[in-house]
Amino acid sequence: MPGTKRFQHVIETPEPGKWELSGYEAALPITEKSNPLTQDLDKADAKEIVRLLGQCDAEIFQEEGQVMPTYQRLYSESTLTTMVQVAGKVQEVLKEPEGGLVVLSGGGTSGRMAFLMSVSFNQLMRGLGQKPLYTYLIAGGDRNLHLNKHGGGDSDAHGPQAGLEYPPIPAPSPSSCPPLSSCHQAPFVAGQMDYCMDNPAVFLPVLVGFNPVSMARNDPIEDWSSTFRQIAERMQKLQEKQEAFVLNPAIGPEGLSGCSRLKGGSATKVLLETLLLAAHKTVDRGIEASPRCLLEILRTFERAHQVTYSQSAKIAALMKQASTSLEKKGRVHLVGWQTLGIIAIMDGVECIHSFGADFRDIRGFLIGDHSDMFNQKAELINQGSHFTFSQEDFLTSILPALTEVDTVVFIFTLDDNLAEVQTLVEQVKEKTSNIQALAHGTVGQSLPTPLKKLFPSIISITWPLLFFEYEGNFIQKFQHELSTKWVLNTVSTGAHVLLGKILQNHTLDLRIRNSKLFWRALSMLQRFSGQPKARCIENDVRAAPISFHVQAADKKEQVIPIALLSLLFRCSIPEAQAHLAGAPSVCEAIRSALTGPGRKRNADALETLEPALP
């Protein structure tokens, strides 16, 4: 590693990049900036897409610049100190469990991560003979675990008004923890944090995000008396007395601009599982969590990056297969065992808003018992085709309808019921030959030959043995989950890049389902058209509240590309729709408009234009 690094790393983390310069897309928070690493993502082939997204994921573990430290990072002393302090507060709950609770809360990706982590840590506690103390909240309720329908996604509940992306996480307290009110949009986060701060005898709020507080949105939140920045600033002041905490290391822009399901979701998992597991590992020993303990766990997540991306060639091959299925109007089904099934469900759901995908295009299924996982299981069972996710759903609804153009990916560990895996694979193979496996094992384990022979291709990830104590085994489980997330995110993102859904590193065909996505859409219109904000919003609706625009846009298809073509050609909406219908892909339509005759200014804009945000 370069000598400027303070810590020894498992992977070669990138040096601080162009995005850290004060003038780089200055009007945008870090999580909404475009990543210089992926500015030509739309021109990349499958192998290059894997390499570029892997580099972006490595930025999670990047240290702050030694010459010009612009932002605090995951390995910064200030971040590690706050993580130790929060771990200490979690220990207080674990020592005095009666009436205490750790609440993980968020919307969209962060709400699904909250669900996953509450399931994992409750399993850990049950395995130790302890009372489970974790619960979760997700904007829109449990239905949003499986369907982006209520302004979820990228996400309204992370605080889109603020750009502080990730959940208001532990609310540990020695006192009883009454349920927090659940609503959509930015008030979901702002309301919870404000309520917690007003009731310090009961709650301790922790806000996790990946932008500095100074970059939080400061415009009014509808139906709320404060801005998100004001809430975050109040929390920062209370942090001096350890009555609230803000954990917000910079991890760099997303590989796909603003798509926080990627690096933001992964970093949330890494940060929270590190501090929560550190609390569990040390509390029984009667010692406090320390930076050293945190660093040991963080390095295991770095190792997950190294082990995962060593399979780049096979990940690229799966990406091409998924893209081919989608291009032929087939489906991609992700069938995962245990919590790897939750990761599969998350990946499929998040393609809906990220790429304007149909909910059936990429879809995850959970094989295994899920009886104790959900808050409101009734919201999910027998609720129609949008909510099929279980083993029974796959066998009754999906398997009979499989065709040769569909792809099915089986995701499991070698500790799962491999006879069950083999039976299901054999059933699927009668319908389609496009099957692949993502299999996790430890040194010394191997797939049984009959099962291995069923797959034309296997992404086989072998992990070293780590620890033998119970909590240590969970590190391996968390590695499997993170590795699976990286593989599936890369495959689904890359498949849509290959389908022509991405321009540079911007998703033009996303669904505008919350205020954050509205502002991102407006930014893209300004970026690629070169037009001012006023020109990008119709005169007769400019004064309407953001919720009006979101409700209108959510009912329509391809809102952003049609609006952009209308601006570029100075034509009507029906004419723009006709241009789009005649193009091979969304991005080809936009490129043609930007580079056609008399379009030199727009062609230049495609290369260099900075967004002119309000």
C-alpha positions in Angstrom: 0.0 0.0 0.0 1.1 3.6 -0.5 3.0 5.0 2.5 0.4 7.6 3.2 -2.2 5.1 4.5 -2.6 5.0 8.3 -3.9 1.4 8.3 -2.9 -1.9 6.7 -5.6 -2.8 4.2 -6.6 -6.1 2.6 -7.4 -4.6 -0.7 -5.7 -1.8 -2.8 -8.1 1.1 -2.1 -8.1 3.9 -4.6 -6.3 7.2 -3.9 -8.6 10.2 -3.2 -10.3 11.1 -6.4 -11.4 14.1 -8.4 -14.8 14.1 -6.7 -13.2 15.4 -3.5 -12.2 18.7 -5.1 -14.3 21.5 -3.9 -15.4 22.6 -7.3 -16.4 19.2 -8.7 -20.2 19.3 -9.2 -20.3 21.7 -6.3 -24.1 22.0 -6.2 -24.6 18.3 -5.5 -24.1 16.3 -2.3 -21.5 13.5 -2.6 -24.1 10.8 -3.0 -25.7 12.5 -6.0 -22.4 13.5 -7.8 -21.3 11.4 -10.8 -18.3 9.2 -10.1 -15.3 10.1 -12.4 -14.3 6.4 -12.3 -17.5 5.4 -14.3 -18.0 8.4 -16.5 -17.8 6.1 -19.6 -19.7 3.2 -18.0 -22.2 3.1 -21.0 -19.3 2.4 -23.4 -17.9 -0.5 -21.3 -18.3 -4.3 -22.0 -19.3 -6.7 -19.3 -15.7 -7.3 -18.0 -15.0 -3.6 -17.8 -18.3 -2.9 -16.0 -17.4 -5.4 -13.3 -13.9 -3.8 -12.9 -15.3 -0.3 -12.7 -18.1 -1.1 -10.2 -15.6 -3.1 -8.2 -13.3 0.0 -8.0 -16.3 2.1 -6.8 -17.1 -0.5 -4.1 -13.4 -0.3 -3.0 -13.9 3.4 -2.3 -15.9 2.4 0.8 -12.6 1.5 2.5 -10.7 4.4 1.1 -8.8 6.6 3.7 -9.0 10.4 3.7 -6.3 12.2 1.8 -3.2 13.0 3.9 -2.3 16.1 1.9 -5.8 17.6 1.7 -8.2 15.7 3.9 -11.6 17.0 2.6 -14.1 14.6 4.2 -14.1 12.2 7.1 -14.0 8.5 5.9 -14.9 5.1 7.3 -11.3 4.7 8.7 -11.1 8.3 10.0 -10.4 8.7 13.7 -13.6 10.7 14.2 -15.8 7.9 12.6 -14.2 5.1 14.5 -14.6 7.1 17.8 -18.3 7.6 17.1 -18.7 3.9 16.2 -17.1 2.9 19.5 -19.5 5.3 21.4 -22.6 3.9 19.7 -21.4 0.3 20.3 -21.1 1.3 23.9 -24.7 2.5 24.0 -25.8 -0.8 22.3 -23.9 -2.7 25.1 -26.0 -0.8 27.7 -29.1 -2.4 26.1 -27.5 -5.8 26.0 -26.5 -5.7 29.7 -30.0 -4.5 30.8 -32.3 -6.1 28.2 -35.6 -5.7 30.1 -37.5 -3.0 28.3 -34.7 -2.2 25.9 -34.8 -2.4 22.2 -32.5 -1.6 19.2 -34.6 -0.2 16.4 -33.3 -0.2 12.8 -35.3 2.1 10.6 -35.2 3.5 7.1 -36.9 3.4 3.7 -36.2 1.7 0.4 -32.7 0.1 0.5 -32.0 1.3 4.0 -35.4 -0.1 5.3 -34.6 -3.5 3.6 -31.1 -3.4 5.2 -32.8 -2.7 8.5 -35.0 -5.7 8.0 -32.0 -7.9 7.1 -29.9 -6.8 10.0 -32.7 -7.2 12.6 -33.2 -10.8 11.3 -29.5 -11.5 11.6 -28.9 -10.1 15.0 -32.1 -11.7 16.5 -30.8 -15.0 15.1 -27.5 -14.4 16.8 -29.1 -13.6 20.1 -31.4 -16.7 20.0 -28.4 -18.8 19.3 -26.8 -17.5 22.5 -30.0 -18.2 24.4 -30.7 -14.5 24.8 -34.0 -12.6 24.2 -34.0 -11.0 20.8 -33.8 -7.2 21.1 -33.8 -6.0 17.5 -36.7 -4.7 15.4 -37.1 -2.7 12.2 -39.2 -0.1 10.6 -39.5 0.5 6.8 -41.4 3.4 5.1 -44.6 2.0 3.6 -44.6 -1.0 5.8 -43.6 -4.6 5.1 -45.1 -4.4 1.6 -42.1 -2.3 0.6 -39.7 -5.1 1.5 -40.9 -6.8 -1.7 -42.2 -4.0 -3.9 -41.2 -0.4 -4.5 -44.7 1.0 -4.5 -45.0 3.7 -1.8 -42.3 6.2 -2.6 -39.7 3.7 -1.5 -36.7 2.9 -3.4 -33.8 5.1 -3.5 -35.3 6.3 -1.0 -37.8 8.7 0.4 -37.1 7.5 3.9 -33.4 8.0 3.8 -34.2 11.7 3.8 -34.2 12.6 0.2 -34.6 16.3 1.1 -31.3 16.0 2.9 -29.2 13.7 0.8 -28.4 11.9 4.1 -28.9 8.5 2.7 -29.1 5.9 5.3 -31.2 5.0 8.2 -31.7 6.7 11.5 -30.4 3.5 13.0 -30.1 2.2 16.5 -32.5 3.7 19.0 -31.0 1.8 21.9 -32.3 2.7 25.3 -32.4 1.2 28.8 -36.0 2.3 28.9 -38.9 0.8 27.0 -39.1 1.7 23.3 -42.6 2.5 22.1 -43.2 2.1 18.4 -42.4 5.1 16.2 -45.0 6.4 13.8 -44.5 5.3 10.3 -45.1 7.6 7.3 -43.6 8.1 3.9 -41.2 10.6 2.3 -38.7 12.7 4.3 -40.8 13.1 7.4 -40.3 9.4 8.0 -36.7 10.1 9.1 -37.1 13.7 10.2 -40.1 12.9 12.4 -38.4 9.9 14.1 -35.2 11.8 14.8 -37.1 14.9 16.1 -39.4 12.7 18.3 -36.4 10.9 19.7 -34.6 14.1 20.6 -37.7 15.4 22.3 -37.8 12.2 24.5 -34.2 11.7 25.6 -35.2 9.6 28.6 -36.6 6.9 26.3 -34.7 7.2 23.0 -31.1 7.6 21.7 -31.2 8.5 18.0 -28.3 7.6 15.6 -28.4 9.0 12.1 -26.3 7.1 9.5 -25.6 8.8 6.2 -22.8 9.4 3.6 -22.9 13.1 3.2 -21.6 15.9 5.4 -24.4 17.6 7.3 -23.6 20.8 5.5 -24.8 19.1 2.3 -28.2 18.1 3.7 -31.1 19.6 1.9 -32.3 22.8 3.6 -35.5 23.3 1.6 -38.8 22.8 3.5 -40.2 19.3 3.8 -43.9 19.2 3.0 -46.1 18.9 6.1 -43.1 19.4 8.4 -41.9 22.4 10.4 -38.1 21.8 10.0 -35.7 21.1 7.2 -33.7 17.9 7.3 -30.5 19.9 7.7 -31.9 21.5 10.9 -32.7 18.1 12.3 -29.2 16.8 11.5 -27.5 20.0 12.9 -29.5 19.6 16.1 -28.3 16.0 16.4 -24.7 17.1 15.9 -25.0 19.5 18.8 -26.5 16.8 21.0 -23.6 14.5 20.1 -21.3 16.5 22.3 -23.3 15.2 25.3 -23.8 11.7 23.7 -27.6 12.3 23.5 -27.6 11.7 19.7 -25.1 10.6 17.1 -24.4 11.3 13.5 -22.4 8.7 11.6 -21.7 10.0 8.1 -18.4 9.0 6.6 -17.9 9.9 2.9 -17.7 6.9 0.6 -17.6 8.7 -2.7 -20.2 8.9 -5.4 -22.1 5.9 -6.6 -20.9 4.0 -9.6 -24.3 4.8 -11.1 -25.0 8.4 -10.2 -27.2 8.6 -7.1 -28.1 4.9 -7.1 -27.7 4.4 -3.4 -28.8 0.7 -3.6 -25.2 0.1 -4.6 -22.4 1.5 -2.5 -24.6 3.2 0.0 -26.5 0.0 0.8 -23.2 -1.9 1.1 -21.6 0.7 3.3 -24.6 0.8 5.6 -24.3 -2.9 6.1 -20.6 -2.7 6.7 -20.7 0.1 9.1 -23.7 -1.1 11.2 -22.8 -4.8 11.3 -19.3 -3.8 12.4 -20.3 -1.7 15.3 -23.2 -4.0 16.4 -21.1 -7.2 16.2 -18.3 -5.4 18.1 -20.8 -4.6 20.8 -21.9 -8.3 21.0 -18.4 -9.7 20.9 -17.1 -7.5 23.8 -20.1 -7.3 26.1 -19.9 -10.9 27.4 -16.2 -10.3 28.1 -17.0 -7.4 30.3 -14.9 -5.0 28.1 -15.7 -2.0 26.0 -15.6 -2.1 22.2 -12.4 -0.5 20.9 -11.1 0.8 17.5 -9.0 -2.3 17.3 -12.0 -4.5 17.5 -13.8 -2.4 14.8 -10.7 -2.5 12.5 -10.5 -6.3 12.7 -14.1 -6.7 11.6 -13.8 -4.0 8.9 -10.8 -5.9 7.4 -13.0 -9.0 7.1 -15.4 -6.9 4.9 -12.4 -5.8 2.8 -11.5 -9.4 2.4 -15.0 -10.0 1.1 -14.3 -7.5 -1.6 -11.1 -9.2 -2.6 -12.6 -12.7 -2.7 -15.7 -11.5 -4.5 -14.1 -9.6 -7.3 -11.5 -12.4 -7.9 -14.5 -14.0 -9.7 -14.8 -11.1 -12.1 -14.8 -13.2 -15.3 -17.7 -15.4 -14.1 -19.6 -12.4 -12.8 -19.3 -10.8 -16.3 -20.5 -13.9 -17.9 -23.6 -14.0 -15.7 -24.2 -10.3 -16.5 -24.2 -11.1 -20.2 -26.6 -14.0 -19.7 -29.0 -11.9 -17.7 -28.9 -9.1 -20.3 -29.6 -11.6 -23.1 -32.6 -12.9 -21.2 -34.0 -9.4 -20.7 -33.3 -8.4 -24.3 -35.3 -11.5 -25.4 -38.2 -10.5 -23.1 -37.3 -13.3 -20.7 -37.0 -13.1 -16.9 -34.2 -13.4 -14.4 -35.0 -15.3 -11.2 -32.7 -15.1 -8.2 -33.4 -18.0 -5.9 -31.5 -17.7 -2.6 -31.4 -19.8 0.6 -31.9 -18.2 4.0 -30.8 -14.5 4.2 -29.1 -14.8 0.8 -32.7 -15.0 -0.4 -33.4 -11.6 1.3 -30.4 -10.1 -0.7 -31.9 -11.6 -3.9 -35.3 -10.1 -3.2 -33.7 -6.7 -2.5 -31.8 -6.7 -5.7 -34.9 -7.5 -7.8 -37.1 -5.0 -6.1 -34.6 -2.2 -6.5 -34.4 -2.6 -10.3 -38.0 -1.4 -10.6 -37.3 2.2 -9.8 -33.6 2.2 -10.7 -34.1 1.2 -14.3 -37.8 1.5 -14.9 -38.0 -2.3 -14.9 -41.1 -4.4 -14.7 -41.4 -6.1 -11.3 -41.2 -9.5 -13.1 -37.9 -8.7 -15.0 -35.5 -9.5 -12.1 -37.0 -11.1 -9.1 -35.7 -12.7 -5.9 -37.1 -15.6 -3.9 -36.3 -16.7 -0.4 -36.0 -20.5 0.2 -36.3 -21.4 3.9 -38.3 -20.6 7.0 -39.4 -16.9 7.1 -42.1 -17.3 9.8 -40.4 -15.1 12.4 -38.9 -12.5 10.1 -41.7 -10.0 9.4 -43.5 -7.4 11.4 -46.8 -7.7 9.4 -46.7 -11.0 7.6 -50.3 -10.5 6.6 -49.3 -7.6 4.3 -47.3 -10.1 2.2 -49.1 -13.4 2.1 -51.7 -14.0 -0.6 -51.5 -10.4 -1.8 -51.2 -11.1 -5.5 -48.4 -11.6 -8.0 -46.5 -8.5 -6.9 -45.8 -10.1 -3.6 -44.6 -13.6 -4.6 -41.3 -14.3 -2.8 -41.4 -17.6 -1.0 -40.4 -21.2 -2.0 -44.0 -22.1 -2.4 -44.6 -19.0 -4.6 -41.7 -20.0 -6.8 -42.9 -23.6 -7.2 -46.5 -22.7 -7.9 -46.3 -19.4 -9.8 -42.9 -19.3 -11.5 -41.7 -22.8 -12.2 -44.7 -23.8 -14.4 -44.3 -20.7 -16.5 -40.5 -20.8 -17.0 -39.3 -20.7 -20.6 -35.9 -21.3 -22.4 -35.2 -17.6 -22.5 -35.4 -17.2 -18.7 -32.3 -17.3 -16.5 -32.4 -18.8 -13.0 -29.6 -18.1 -10.5 -29.3 -20.4 -7.4 -27.6 -18.7 -4.4 -26.6 -20.8 -1.5 -23.8 -21.9 0.9 -22.4 -25.4 1.2 -23.9 -25.6 4.7 -27.5 -25.3 3.2 -29.6 -28.3 2.4 -27.9 -29.3 -0.8 -30.3 -32.2 -1.5 -33.1 -29.5 -1.5 -31.0 -27.3 -3.8 -30.4 -30.3 -6.2 -34.1 -31.2 -6.4 -35.1 -27.6 -7.3 -32.3 -27.3 -9.9 -33.4 -30.5 -11.6 -37.0 -29.2 -11.7 -35.9 -25.9 -13.2 -33.5 -27.5 -15.7 -36.5 -29.2 -17.3 -37.7 -25.7 -18.3 -34.5 -23.8 -19.1 -30.8 -24.5 -19.6 -29.9 -21.0 -18.5 -29.1 -21.8 -14.9 -26.1 -20.7 -12.9 -25.0 -21.0 -9.3 -23.5 -18.6 -6.8 -22.1 -20.9 -4.1 -20.3 -19.9 -0.9 -18.1 -22.4 1.0 -15.2 -22.5 3.3 -11.8 -24.1 2.8 -12.1 -27.9 2.6 -15.7 -27.9 1.5 -16.8 -28.8 -2.1 -20.0 -29.2 -4.0 -21.3 -32.8 -4.4 -20.5 -34.0 -7.9 -24.1 -34.7 -9.0 -25.1 -31.1 -8.1 -22.0 -29.6 -9.6 -22.7 -31.4 -12.9 -26.1 -29.7 -13.2 -24.7 -26.3 -13.6 -23.0 -25.1 -16.9 -21.3 -22.3 -14.8 -20.7 -21.8 -11.1 -19.4 -18.7 -9.3 -17.8 -20.6 -6.5 -16.5 -18.4 -3.7 -14.3 -20.0 -1.1 -13.8 -18.3 2.3 -11.1 -18.9 4.9 -12.0 -20.2 8.3 -12.3 -17.2 10.6 -13.4 -17.9 14.2 -15.0 -20.7 16.0 -17.0 -18.8 18.6 -20.7 -18.1 17.8 -20.4 -14.4 17.1 -17.4 -15.0 14.9 -19.4 -17.3 12.7 -21.7 -14.4 12.0 -18.8 -12.5 10.4 -18.7 -15.3 7.8 -22.5 -15.0 7.3 -22.2 -11.2 6.8 -19.4 -11.8 4.3 -21.6 -14.2 2.3 -24.4 -11.6 2.3 -22.2 -8.7 1.3 -20.4 -10.7 -1.4 -23.8 -11.9 -2.8 -25.0 -8.3 -2.8 -22.0 -7.1 -4.7 -22.4 -9.9 -7.3 -26.1 -9.4 -7.8 -25.9 -5.6 -7.9 -23.1 -5.8 -10.4 -25.0 -8.3 -12.6 -28.3 -6.4 -12.6 -26.8 -3.0 -13.0 -24.5 -4.2 -15.8 -27.3 -6.0 -17.6 -29.2 -2.8 -17.8 -26.1 -0.9 -19.0 -25.7 -3.5 -21.8 -29.4 -3.0 -22.7 -28.7 0.7 -23.3 -30.5 2.1 -20.2 -27.6 4.1 -19.0 -26.1 7.4 -20.4 -22.5 7.9 -19.2 -23.2 6.8 -15.6 -26.7 8.2 -15.3 -30.0 6.2 -15.2 -32.3 8.1 -17.5 -35.2 5.7 -17.2 -35.7 5.7 -13.4 -39.1 6.0 -11.9 -39.7 9.3 -10.0 -41.2 8.0 -6.8 -40.0 10.5 -4.2 -38.6 14.0 -3.8 -35.0 12.9 -4.0 -35.6 11.2 -7.4 -37.5 14.3 -8.5 -34.5 16.5 -7.9 -32.2 14.0 -9.5 -34.4 13.9 -12.6 -34.4 17.7 -12.8 -30.6 17.7 -12.5 -30.3 15.3 -15.4 -32.6 17.4 -17.6 -30.4 20.4 -16.8 -27.2 18.5 -17.3 -27.9 17.0 -20.7 -30.2 19.8 -22.2 -28.1 22.7 -21.0 -31.4 24.4 -20.1 -32.1 26.3 -16.9 -34.4 24.9 -14.1 -37.3 27.1 -15.1 -37.3 25.6 -18.7 -37.2 22.1 -17.4 -40.5 22.4 -15.4 -43.7 23.4 -17.2 -44.8 27.0 -16.3 -48.3 25.9 -15.2 -47.0 23.4 -12.7 -43.8 25.1 -11.5 -45.4 26.4 -8.3 -46.9 23.0 -7.4 -45.5 21.1 -4.4 -43.0 18.3 -5.1 -45.5 15.7 -4.1 -47.7 16.8 -7.0 -44.9 16.2 -9.5 -44.0 12.8 -7.9 -47.6 11.6 -8.0 -48.0 12.6 -11.6 -44.7 11.1 -12.7 -45.2 7.8 -10.9 -48.1 7.0 -13.2 -46.2 7.5 -16.4 -43.5 5.6 -18.2 -40.1 7.0 -19.5 -40.8 10.4 -18.0 -37.2 11.6 -18.1 -36.1 10.5 -21.6 -39.3 11.9 -23.1 -38.9 15.2 -21.3 -35.3 15.4 -22.3 -36.0 14.7 -26.0 -38.7 17.4 -25.9 -36.2 19.9 -24.6 -33.5 18.9 -27.1 -35.7 18.9 -30.1 -38.0 21.7 -28.8 -40.9 19.5 -29.7 -44.2 18.4 -28.2 -44.5 15.4 -25.9 -46.1 13.2 -28.5 -43.3 14.0 -31.0 -40.7 13.2 -28.3 -42.5 9.9 -27.7 -42.3 9.1 -31.4 -38.5 9.8 -31.4 -38.1 7.4 -28.5 -40.2 4.7 -30.0 -38.1 4.7 -33.2 -34.8 4.3 -31.4 -33.1 1.0 -30.5 -32.7 2.1 -26.8 -33.4 5.0 -24.5 -29.8 6.1 -24.5 -29.4 5.8 -28.3 -32.3 8.1 -28.7 -30.7 10.7 -26.4 -27.2 10.3 -27.9 -28.7 10.8 -31.4 -30.5 14.0 -30.2 -27.3 15.3 -28.6 -24.9 14.6 -31.5 -27.2 15.1 -34.5 -26.8 18.0 -37.1 -26.7 21.4 -35.5 -26.3 19.9 -32.0 -22.6 20.7 -31.3 -23.4 22.5 -28.1 -25.4 19.6 -26.8 -22.7 17.2 -27.9 -20.1 19.2 -25.9 -22.5 19.2 -23.0 -22.5 15.4 -23.1 -18.8 15.5 -22.3 -18.4 18.4 -20.0 -21.6 20.0 -18.7 -21.8 20.5 -14.9 -25.3 20.4 -13.5 -26.8 23.8 -12.6 -28.9 22.9 -9.6 -30.8 25.4 -7.7 
